[in-house]
């Protein structure tokens, strides 16, 4: 088996790499994640991926064109369905690379996260692999997620606070509250003068 592991980030790759190697499979890693925004966040995750793969002596490749526009165009109309499009976009690119470089099997570190839509990942992986004549290596890595995070933290890897896209960043940090519009004092004084002037004109 010659397996290419699509990696969403270094921390999520920790346990899939260890488990694959424990099973006698020596994977190569592939980074393609144009869903990550903003670019400063993307750069942190990309650089951490590269440094971690080098430290683990894992062969890797990075498709580093940061095709943000394709991702946004594909999800803007239906953001509620963005995860399926995101998985398909990334795994299709990984499968295409795998087929072009002599791999016969594809998998992804996305399968380790309990926060992702697991069945959609499996479906997208199987479809991408089939399109390029590959096998999709499916394994539920989720039971090892916490262990992987602890190892990543102990090794000083950059741990992100949200999935990657602008929508997940908003969901992670924006907490809407039902409250009235807040105006600063200068604005409020102008509004008061305007209202008073209108009353005078009406009188």
N, C-alpha and C positions, 0 to 999 in steps of 0.2 A: 504494500500500500504506500502510495506517495501522496501525502495529505497536505493540503493548503488550508491553514486556519485563518479565516478572516477575523481580525481583532478590532473590536470597537475601542479598546483602550488597554493600557498596560495592566491596571488592577484586575480587570475582568479576565485577563489572559492568564493570570497566575495559576489557577487551579486546572483549567483545561490543558495547559501545557504540561503540568506535572502529571496529571492523570493519563494523558496520552503517552507520555514517556514511560510511565509505569507499566503501560500495556505494551511496551515495545514499539511504539509508533513515534518516529522522529519527525514532527511536523515542521513546515516552513510557515512563516507568519506573513500576513498581508494587511496593510493599513489603507483603507479607503473609507472616509467618513465625512462627506461634504455637508452632512446635516449639522455638524457642530458649529455653533455660533456663540459669541462673535469670533473673529479670526484670532484674537489674543488667546481665547480659550482653546481653539483648535490647535494653535501652535504649542501650547503647553502639553496637550494630550499627545500630539504627534511626537514631540521631542522626548516625552517620557516613554512612549512606546519604543522609540529607537534606542534609547539608552538601556531600557530593560532587556530588549532582545539581544543587544550586544553583551550585556552582563550575563545572560543565560546561554550565550553562544547558540542562538537560534537564527537560522538563515531567514532573512525577511526582505520584503519589498514594500515600497510605499507609492501609491498613486496619489501624488501630492499636487494635483491641479486645483484643488479646493473649488469644485464646481458648485458653489452656493446657489447660483441662479437656477440650475436645473432642479435642485432640491426644492427651492421655494416655489418655482413654477408648478411643480408637481403636487404641492400640498396646499397652496394658498386658497384654492376654490373649496376644498373640503378638509379643513384642518382636523376634523374629528376622525378622519381616516388616514391621517398622516403616517402612522406607524407602519402600516402595511406597505405603503409606497416606499418609505425609508428602508425597510428591510429588503424589498425587491431591488431597489436601486443599488444598494451596497453589495448584496450577494450576487447580483448579476455581474457586476464589475469583477468581483472576486472569481466567479466561475469562468468568466472570459479569460482572465489572466491565467488561471489554473490550466485551462485547456491549451492555451498558447505556450505554456512552459512545461509540459510533460507531466502534470499532476493527473491522477485518476480519481481523486477523492477531495471533497470540499466539506469544511465544517466552519463553525463560527463561535467565538467567545460570547456572543449574545445569549447563547443557551445557558449561561451561568446565572443570569440576573433574574431574581424573583420579581423585579419591577417591570420587566418587558412582557410583551404579549407572546408567550412561549409558542403556542400553536401556530400563530402567524409566522413566526421565525422559521419553524419547521417546514411549513408549507412553502415559504419563499425560498428556503434553501433547497428543498427537493425540486422545485420548479426550475431554479437556476441551474442546478446540477444536471438535470435531465436535458435541458436545452443544449448544453455543451458536451453531452455524452459522459458525464461524470457520475460517480456515486456520491450520495450525501451521507456523511457520517453523523448520525444523530445520537446524542447522549444527553440526558437530563443532568446537567452539571449543577443545577440549583442547590442541592443539598450541601455543596461545598462553597457556596457564595461567601458566607461569613468567615470561614477559614481563609479564603483567598484575600478578603479585605484586611484581615488581621496581619497576614504576611506582608501585604502591600504596605500597610501602615508601618510595620516594623522595619521594612526595607527603605522607607522614606520615599515611596512613590507618590506622585501627585494624585490625590483623590478628589475627583470632581464632585460638585454639589448637586448636579442635575444631569439628566440623560444626555443632552447635547443641543437640541434645537431650541429656537427662540420660544417656541410654545412651551416646552418643558421648563425652560428657565423662568418663564412667567408663572407657570403653575407652582414652581418651587418657592418663589420669592414674593410674588404679588398676592397679598391677602386682602381682597376687597371688603370694604365695610360700608354699611348703609349709613351715610352721613350727609349732611347738607354741604353745599358748595362753600368752601372756605375762602374768604376774600381778605387780602391784607388791608391794613388800616387806610392807606392812601386810596386804594380802590373803593373801599367802603364809603369814605368821605365824598368821593366824586359821585358815587351812586346816590348818596343822600342829597347832595346839592342838585343833582339832576331831577330826583323825585320832587324836591321842594319847588324847583322851577316849573315843573309840569303842573303842580297844584296851583301855583300862582297864575299861570296862563289860563287854566280852566276856570279860575275864579273871575 
